[in-house]
């Protein structure tokens, strides 16, 4: 998969995140950033409180839009967190 496809697929579901992580081109910093952000969105979405699930959905949609535009700037609030190095 190319970098743009990897960024977009990573946001779709946790399965998409796994596929993007295993099959995608993880060499670029933008790809790592988007994979980190989608992983954080998945973690936030697991929390069984309505506001966190809504926030995760908003961040996922926002991340997909940024990935489609090839914008690698971090999302607010969660963009500075890193899990995947």
N, C-alpha and C positions, 0 to 999 in steps of 0.2 A: 504494500500500500504506500502511496505517496504521503507526504506530510499533511497536506490539507485533509485528505480522507481519514487519516489516523486521528486528527484532531476532532473531526465531526463524529466519527464512530465512537470515540471515547465517551462522549456525552450521552449516547442513546440509552443504554441500560448498564447494569453492572456487567452483563455478559459482553456488551459492546466495549466496555472499558477493558475487560480481560483480553478480548480479541485485539484491540488496539495496542495493548501493552505487549502482547506476545508476537503479533505479526507486523506491527507498525515500525516505522522508522523513528527510533527514539533518540537519534543522535542530535537532533536540533533542540535548542533551548526552548523554542516556542512549543514544540511537541511535548516536552517534559512539563512545561508550565500548564498546558491544557489538560494533560493526564492527571497532574496533581489536583487541579481545580475540579475535575470531574470526580476524582476519588473522594475529595472532601465533600462534594455535593451528595454523593452516595451515602457517606457516613452521616451527614446531617439529615438526609431523607429517612434514614432508619429510625431516628428518634421519634417515638410515637406521640409527638405533640404537634398539633395542627399547624402552628405558626412556623415551626422548623421545616415541616414538609412543604409548605407553601414557599418558604424562602429557598429551599433546595430547588424547587421547580423553577422559580424565577432565575436563580443562578444558572441552572442548566440551559434554559432558553437563551439567556444572555450570553453564555459561553458558546452555544451553537452559532449564534449570530456573529460573534467575534471570530469564531473559527472559519465561518464561511467568508468573512471579509479578510482573512489572513492577518488579523490584528492580534499580536502576541502580548499586548499590554495586560497586566493582571486585573482580575475582577476586584471590585472593592470588597473589603472585609475578609475575604478568603484567599485573595491572590498572593498574599505574602507568606502563606503557610506552605511548607514543603514536606511531603511524605516520601515521594520518589526522588532519589538523588541522581 
